[in-house]
Amino acid sequence: MGIFLTGLSLFILWHFVLRKLPQIVAPIVYRVAGGWVELLRLKPDLAGKQSLWLLISSVFCVAVYRLLSPISLLERYRNVVLTGGLLLLFSALLFGVEVNGAKLWLRIGSVSFQPIEIVKILLVITLASFWRRFRLWLRFSKGRLTGKLPRRGMLFLGLGWFSGLAILVIQRDLGMALLLIGVFFTMFYVATGRRDLVLVGVGAFFLASIAAILTFHHIRIRIRAWWDPFLFFDSDGYQLVQGLYAIADGGPWGRGLFLGRPYIIPEAHTDFILPAVSHELGWITSLCVVISVASIGRSLFELGWNCQGEFRRLLLTGLASLWSIQCFIIIAGTTKVIPMTGITLPFVSYGGSSLLANACLIALAARCVPYER
């Protein structure tokens, strides 16, 4: 049944949406199929749920694609989009359930949901709408005699920086804060070309992150586990150490499907699914997963660069940066390049919230091209 639902979901995605984005069809299919096989190995019951979530996400993707015609509807109702994003964000802050030190989940009965997964999509839409309207003011304000930005531009810039800081401080989620700040300043730079303001904003956030590390024990634990996981192999660094050993033990070709022990890695079905894949299928297979990430990101950036219409160009660039940064954060975290965060690997890790959000991302990207008047 799981194979049938997965195949049906991929067919729905291809027939109604992905035919407009042929360059990312193969990478998406590869990621979905590979992730589902590894989930079947790790937790067969979750593989069945993943198939069902994939079907729901495919239908959701088609619905978003059909409803947003033309895509300019999003710009017209930008205040509604912004309000919806804020409500979802504050719902997690007020009513969320804390998991592993971060308050990110809303739980209704037996169903859990991460509002921040949808919030990051709504943030990209809001930013694309704002930068299209104020990009010229921000771009040329540097040459003014006063050297000052428009007040509304300064206000929005400050709000964007403060939102990332608020997520870092209140939700204690360093990964999501890095993701949102990265997307914010990437879109800002593409829209305005103001490298000076980007450097100031990123520098200020870096200083705020250091202050948060010194303040919050949860973040310090992750930094400590990243810096020397083998020193804390029996406590904070256990997950990362097991992941690194799994990658090393798998070698280039892996131990073989159903022949390894990837289940000894904590949370292997979500955060650490890439080391699990590497353990049984080899780091060559994991490298192919990374290549598929880069291929999708490159294709989306190219489409955004060649897209007609300023709003579409900014929206597609924002979606490309969102995809690329979140994949980099989770891949780098599981391989000890940066501190580990709780972000899932899109279309590979288990998670209904992630599937819905990334299905929405694909629908928006497909609706951006070709240009529609």
C-alpha positions in Angstrom: 0.0 0.0 0.0 2.8 2.4 0.9 4.5 1.9 -2.5 1.1 2.5 -4.3 0.4 5.7 -2.4 4.0 7.0 -3.0 3.7 6.2 -6.7 0.3 7.8 -6.9 1.6 10.9 -5.1 4.5 11.3 -7.5 2.2 10.9 -10.5 -0.1 13.6 -9.2 2.8 15.9 -8.6 4.2 15.3 -12.1 1.0 15.4 -14.0 -0.4 18.6 -12.5 2.6 20.6 -11.3 6.1 19.3 -12.0 5.7 19.2 -15.8 6.2 22.9 -15.6 9.5 22.3 -13.8 11.0 19.3 -15.8 14.6 20.1 -14.5 13.7 19.1 -10.9 11.5 16.1 -11.6 14.3 13.5 -11.4 15.9 14.9 -8.2 12.5 15.1 -6.5 11.6 11.5 -7.4 15.1 10.3 -6.3 14.7 12.0 -2.9 11.2 10.8 -2.2 12.0 7.2 -3.3 15.3 7.0 -1.4 13.8 8.6 1.7 10.8 6.2 1.7 13.0 3.1 1.4 15.2 4.2 4.3 12.1 5.0 6.4 10.8 1.5 5.6 14.1 0.1 6.9 14.1 2.3 10.1 10.4 2.4 11.1 8.0 0.6 8.8 5.0 2.1 10.6 6.2 5.6 9.9 6.9 4.7 6.2 3.2 4.1 5.8 2.3 7.4 7.5 4.9 9.1 5.2 3.2 7.7 2.2 -0.2 9.1 3.4 1.4 12.5 4.2 3.0 12.5 0.7 -0.4 12.0 -0.9 -2.0 14.7 1.2 0.9 17.0 0.3 0.6 16.3 -3.4 -3.1 17.2 -3.3 -2.3 20.3 -1.3 0.4 21.2 -3.9 -2.1 20.9 -6.8 -4.7 23.0 -4.8 -2.2 25.8 -4.2 -1.1 25.7 -7.8 -4.6 26.0 -9.1 -5.8 28.6 -6.6 -3.0 31.0 -7.1 -3.7 31.9 -10.7 -2.4 34.4 -11.3 0.5 34.5 -8.8 0.0 38.2 -8.3 -2.9 37.3 -6.0 -0.3 36.8 -3.3 0.9 40.4 -3.7 -2.6 41.8 -3.7 -3.4 40.0 -0.4 0.1 40.5 1.2 -1.4 41.8 4.4 -3.5 38.7 4.8 -0.4 36.6 4.2 1.6 38.5 6.7 -1.2 38.3 9.3 -1.5 34.6 8.8 2.2 34.1 9.2 2.2 36.1 12.5 -0.7 34.1 13.9 0.9 30.8 13.1 4.2 32.0 14.7 2.6 33.2 17.8 0.4 30.2 18.1 3.6 28.1 18.5 5.0 30.5 21.0 1.8 30.6 23.1 0.4 27.1 22.8 3.3 25.1 21.5 4.8 22.0 23.0 8.5 21.9 23.8 10.5 19.1 22.2 14.3 18.8 22.7 14.5 22.3 24.2 12.7 24.1 21.4 9.1 25.2 21.4 8.1 24.5 17.9 5.2 22.0 17.9 1.4 22.4 18.0 -0.3 19.2 19.1 -4.0 18.4 18.4 -4.8 15.0 19.8 -2.3 12.5 18.3 -1.4 14.8 15.4 1.6 17.2 15.8 2.4 20.1 13.5 5.2 22.6 13.1 3.7 26.0 12.2 7.1 27.4 11.5 7.3 25.2 8.4 4.5 27.2 6.8 5.6 30.5 8.3 8.8 30.4 6.4 6.9 30.1 3.1 4.6 33.0 4.1 7.7 35.0 5.1 9.2 34.6 1.6 5.9 35.8 0.0 5.8 38.9 2.3 9.4 39.8 1.6 9.0 39.4 -2.1 6.0 41.8 -2.0 7.8 44.3 0.2 11.1 44.4 -1.7 9.3 44.8 -5.0 7.6 48.0 -3.7 10.6 49.5 -1.9 13.6 48.1 -3.8 14.4 51.4 -5.6 14.2 53.5 -2.5 16.5 51.1 -0.7 18.8 50.7 -3.7 19.5 54.3 -4.3 19.2 55.7 -0.8 23.0 55.2 -0.4 23.6 58.0 -2.9 21.4 60.5 -1.2 22.9 63.6 0.4 21.4 62.5 3.8 22.6 58.9 3.3 19.5 57.7 5.1 17.0 55.0 4.2 13.3 55.6 3.9 11.6 55.3 7.3 9.4 52.4 6.2 12.4 50.6 4.7 14.3 51.0 8.0 11.3 49.8 9.9 10.8 46.7 7.9 14.6 45.9 7.9 14.5 46.2 11.7 11.4 44.1 12.0 13.0 41.3 9.9 16.1 41.3 12.0 14.1 41.4 15.2 11.9 38.5 14.1 14.9 36.2 13.6 16.3 37.3 17.0 12.9 36.6 18.6 12.8 33.1 17.2 16.3 32.5 18.5 15.5 33.9 22.0 11.9 32.8 22.6 11.8 29.5 20.7 15.5 28.8 21.4 15.8 27.4 17.8 19.2 28.4 16.4 18.6 26.5 13.1 15.3 28.2 12.2 16.6 31.6 13.2 19.7 31.1 10.9 17.4 30.0 8.1 15.0 32.9 8.3 17.8 35.5 8.7 19.6 33.9 5.7 16.6 34.1 3.5 15.8 37.6 4.7 19.2 39.0 3.8 19.5 37.0 0.6 16.3 38.5 -0.8 17.3 41.9 0.5 20.6 41.8 -1.4 19.0 40.5 -4.6 16.4 43.2 -4.5 18.5 46.2 -3.5 22.2 45.4 -4.0 23.0 47.0 -0.7 25.9 44.9 0.5 26.7 47.3 3.2 23.4 46.8 5.0 23.6 43.1 4.6 27.0 43.0 6.3 25.7 45.2 9.1 22.6 43.1 9.7 24.4 39.7 9.5 27.1 41.1 11.9 24.5 42.3 14.4 22.8 38.9 14.3 26.1 37.1 14.8 26.7 39.1 18.0 23.1 38.4 19.1 23.7 34.7 18.5 26.8 34.8 20.7 24.8 36.4 23.5 22.1 33.8 23.1 24.7 31.0 23.3 26.0 32.5 26.5 22.5 32.8 27.9 20.6 29.7 27.0 21.8 26.3 28.3 20.0 24.4 25.5 22.0 26.2 22.8 25.3 25.8 24.7 24.7 22.0 24.8 24.5 21.9 21.0 27.6 24.0 20.6 29.5 21.8 23.0 28.3 18.6 21.3 29.4 20.0 18.0 32.8 21.3 19.1 34.0 18.0 20.6 31.3 15.3 20.4 33.7 12.5 21.3 34.4 14.1 24.6 30.7 13.9 25.4 30.0 10.7 23.5 28.0 9.2 26.4 25.7 12.3 26.7 25.3 15.4 24.6 27.5 14.2 21.7 26.0 10.7 21.5 23.8 11.4 18.5 26.5 13.1 16.4 29.1 10.5 17.3 26.8 7.7 16.2 26.0 9.5 13.0 29.7 9.9 12.2 30.5 6.3 13.0 27.6 5.2 10.8 29.0 7.2 7.8 32.5 5.8 8.4 31.3 2.2 8.8 29.2 2.4 5.6 32.1 3.4 3.4 31.5 4.2 -0.2 29.1 1.3 -1.0 27.4 0.8 2.4 26.7 -2.2 4.5 23.7 -3.1 2.3 20.0 -2.4 2.7 18.7 -4.2 5.9 22.2 -5.3 6.7 23.4 -2.4 8.8 22.3 -1.0 12.1 21.2 2.6 11.4 18.5 2.4 14.1 21.2 2.9 16.8 21.4 6.6 15.7 18.9 8.6 17.7 16.2 10.3 15.6 17.6 8.7 12.5 14.3 8.9 10.7 14.2 12.7 11.0 17.3 14.7 11.8 19.9 12.0 11.0 18.4 10.2 8.0 21.4 11.1 5.8 23.9 9.2 8.0 21.5 6.3 8.1 21.4 6.3 4.2 25.2 6.5 4.1 25.5 3.6 6.6 23.5 1.1 4.5 23.8 2.5 1.0 27.2 4.2 1.1 28.4 7.7 1.1 28.2 7.7 -2.7 24.4 7.4 -2.3 24.5 10.2 0.2 26.6 12.3 -2.2 23.9 11.8 -4.8 21.3 13.1 -2.3 23.5 16.2 -1.8 23.8 16.6 -5.6 20.0 16.4 -5.9 19.8 19.2 -3.4 22.3 21.3 -5.3 20.5 20.5 -8.6 17.1 21.7 -7.4 18.6 24.8 -5.8 20.5 25.7 -8.9 17.5 25.2 -11.1 15.3 27.4 -8.9 17.9 30.2 -8.9 18.2 30.0 -12.6 14.4 30.2 -13.1 14.3 33.1 -10.7 17.1 34.9 -12.6 15.3 34.5 -15.9 11.8 35.0 -14.6 9.8 37.9 -16.0 8.1 40.2 -13.5 9.8 41.7 -10.4 7.5 40.0 -7.9 7.9 36.6 -9.5 11.7 37.0 -9.7 12.0 37.9 -6.0 9.6 35.2 -5.0 11.3 32.5 -6.9 14.7 33.7 -5.7 13.4 33.6 -2.1 12.1 30.1 -2.5 15.4 29.0 -4.0 17.4 30.5 -1.1 14.9 28.9 1.4 15.4 25.5 -0.2 19.2 25.8 -0.4 19.8 27.2 3.1 17.6 24.7 4.9 19.2 21.8 3.1 22.7 23.1 3.9 21.9 23.6 7.6 20.7 20.0 8.1 23.4 18.3 5.9 26.2 20.4 7.5 24.8 19.7 10.9 24.8 15.9 10.5 28.4 15.9 9.2 29.8 18.2 11.9 30.4 21.2 9.7 28.1 23.4 11.8 26.2 22.8 15.1 23.3 20.4 14.7 19.8 21.8 14.4 16.4 20.3 14.3 15.6 21.0 10.6 14.5 18.1 8.4 15.9 17.1 5.1 13.2 18.0 2.5 11.5 15.0 0.8 13.8 12.6 2.6 13.2 12.9 6.3 9.9 11.8 8.0 7.6 14.7 8.7 4.1 15.8 7.5 4.8 19.5 8.2 7.9 19.5 6.1 6.2 17.7 3.2 3.3 20.2 3.2 5.7 23.2 3.3 7.9 21.9 0.5 5.0 20.9 -1.6 3.8 24.5 -1.3 7.3 25.7 -2.3 7.1 23.5 -5.4 3.6 24.8 -6.3 4.7 28.4 -5.9 7.8 27.9 -8.0 5.8 26.2 -10.8 3.2 29.1 -10.7 6.0 31.7 -11.1 7.0 30.3 -14.6 6.2 31.1 -17.3 5.2 34.7 -16.9 1.4 35.3 -16.9 -0.2 38.6 -17.5 
